[in-house]
Amino acid sequence: MNTQVQDPVSPKPMPEPARLEIRNLRRNFQGREVVSDVSLKVMPGQVTCLLGPSGCGKSTTLRMIAGVDMQDSGEIYVDGALVCDTVHRVPPEARSIGLMFQDFALFPHLSVAQNVGFGLSGTRGEKQARIEDLLEKVGLLSALKKFPHELSGGEQQRVALARALAPRPSVMLMDEPFSGLDERLKDEIRDSTLEVLKAEGAAVLLVTHEPDEAMRMADEIALMRDGRIVQQGAPYNIYNAPVDKRSAAFFSDINVIRGEVQGALVSTAFGEFLCPGHADGTPVDIVIRPQHLRIDFDRAGRGPNPTPQDGTPARGIVERSRFMGRESLVEFRMDFDGSLLRATVPSVFLPKVGTPLWLMLRRERCFVFPAL
């Protein structure tokens, strides 16, 4: 009799815990809820941007995570361990969280090396090795004996980054760290900062009000408004599938065409648009970004033929055109309702005021939202 020994079923590996997790954080000031039920996770090596307009609760959320402010309810975890709820509270210095704020807060009386090494533990040799390693990563090893006043703003930013990373925090919190820098330097410094952060492997939560900064740096964006996270996901998804009109408008200029649903369709000068799920009589906004408008020439009062992709053309008269550097912006007063639509065109395209041109909407780039 043959007996067959079955291999034991291997247990599934446990999922890696989030380096940072916050659950249902709330914070009230003088009866007003400035942070309302905010939850998110940041994995090791991941950069998440908490993005939103000024006053939406971003920095308050960061302060609660850091431990310099106390939430009214909710929980904060680092590497799966509870660090703060309404009963249990680990002090800020014991949370393995690095902080970097707008003003950098370097000690003016300490050298670059002393600033980076401030608060480091270990032998003198270990501390020196860590200081030199980080200063080399941020490109300032040659400046280790200088003082903050001898550095440019971009160099001070890099020293502040090295100091925050020196104790090898599990989580790195950054509150508008590039806001005080020269616009011409920002992209370069953002890229070098991102390279260092990725090399260190900390989970990064970056607060910013600049969509371009979030798109450039983040693995994931959490879009915040009025104290809540309204949408969360990869930059591509946030940009190309906005949850509502305000989310679309936060990332770029938008054009809005108004209509009303009848039989799951909205009739416009650009043809009909499908609006499934909206009841008849519902007013809706058809949203499209300026770069997704297609421009064609007027042919003795006629435009191009309709296509499935671009729909029906509608005529407009040029009101203004401006060269913006990488693109041209053209504004049209539309014949069908007198509304103003804006289109952007790569390179130089500057039609004269009063020129009739035809516009078409890229159907796959249009968003339909209930009008508010």
Rosetta blueprint (number, residue, H / E / L):
1 M L
2 N L
3 T L
4 Q L
5 V L
6 Q L
7 D L
8 P L
9 V L
10 S L
11 P L
12 K L
13 P L
14 M L
15 P L
16 E L
17 P L
18 A L
19 R L
20 L E
21 E E
22 I E
23 R E
24 N E
25 L E
26 R E
27 R E
28 N E
29 F E
30 Q L
31 G L
32 R E
33 E E
34 V E
35 V E
36 S E
37 D E
38 V E
39 S E
40 L E
41 K E
42 V E
43 M L
44 P L
45 G L
46 Q L
47 V E
48 T E
49 C E
50 L E
51 L E
52 G L
53 P L
54 S L
55 G L
56 C L
57 G L
58 K H
59 S H
60 T H
61 T H
62 L H
63 R H
64 M H
65 I H
66 A H
67 G L
68 V L
69 D L
70 M L
71 Q L
72 D L
73 S E
74 G E
75 E E
76 I E
77 Y E
78 V E
79 D L
80 G L
81 A E
82 L E
83 V E
84 C E
85 D L
86 T L
87 V L
88 H L
89 R E
90 V L
91 P L
92 P H
93 E H
94 A H
95 R L
96 S L
97 I E
98 G E
99 L E
100 M E
101 F L
102 Q L
103 D L
104 F L
105 A L
106 L L
107 F L
108 P L
109 H L
110 L L
111 S L
112 V H
113 A H
114 Q H
115 N H
116 V H
117 G H
118 F L
119 G L
120 L L
121 S L
122 G L
123 T L
124 R H
125 G H
126 E H
127 K H
128 Q H
129 A H
130 R H
131 I H
132 E H
133 D H
134 L H
135 L H
136 E H
137 K H
138 V L
139 G L
140 L L
141 L H
142 S H
143 A H
144 L L
145 K L
146 K L
147 F L
148 P H
149 H H
150 E H
151 L L
152 S L
153 G H
154 G H
155 E H
156 Q H
157 Q H
158 R H
159 V H
160 A H
161 L H
162 A H
163 R H
164 A H
165 L H
166 A L
167 P L
168 R L
169 P L
170 S L
171 V E
172 M E
173 L E
174 M E
175 D E
176 E L
177 P L
178 F L
179 S L
180 G L
181 L L
182 D L
183 E H
184 R H
185 L H
186 K H
187 D H
188 E H
189 I H
190 R H
191 D H
192 S H
193 T H
194 L H
195 E H
196 V H
197 L H
198 K H
199 A H
200 E H
201 G L
202 A L
203 A E
204 V E
205 L E
206 L E
207 V E
208 T E
209 H L
210 E L
211 P H
212 D H
213 E H
214 A H
215 M H
216 R H
217 M H
218 A L
219 D L
220 E E
221 I E
222 A E
223 L E
224 M E
225 R E
226 D L
227 G L
228 R E
229 I E
230 V E
231 Q E
232 Q E
233 G E
234 A L
235 P H
236 Y H
237 N H
238 I H
239 Y H
240 N H
241 A L
242 P L
243 V L
244 D L
245 K H
246 R H
247 S H
248 A H
249 A H
250 F H
251 F H
252 S L
253 D L
254 I L
255 N E
256 V E
257 I E
258 R E
259 G E
260 E E
261 V E
262 Q E
263 G L
264 A L
265 L E
266 V E
267 S E
268 T E
269 A L
270 F L
271 G E
272 E E
273 F E
274 L E
275 C L
276 P L
277 G L
278 H L
279 A L
280 D L
281 G L
282 T L
283 P E
284 V E
285 D E
286 I E
287 V E
288 I E
289 R L
290 P H
291 Q H
292 H H
293 L E
294 R E
295 I E
296 D E
297 F E
298 D L
299 R E
300 A L
301 G L
302 R E
303 G L
304 P L
305 N L
306 P L
307 T E
308 P L
309 Q L
310 D L
311 G E
312 T L
313 P L
314 A E
315 R E
316 G E
317 I E
318 V E
319 E E
320 R E
321 S E
322 R E
323 F E
324 M L
325 G L
326 R L
327 E E
328 S E
329 L E
330 V E
331 E E
332 F E
333 R E
334 M E
335 D L
336 F L
337 D L
338 G L
339 S L
340 L E
341 L E
342 R E
343 A E
344 T E
345 V E
346 P E
347 S L
348 V L
349 F L
350 L L
351 P L
352 K L
353 V L
354 G L
355 T L
356 P E
357 L E
358 W E
359 L E
360 M E
361 L E
362 R L
363 R H
364 E H
365 R H
366 C L
367 F E
368 V E
369 F E
370 P E
371 A L
372 L L
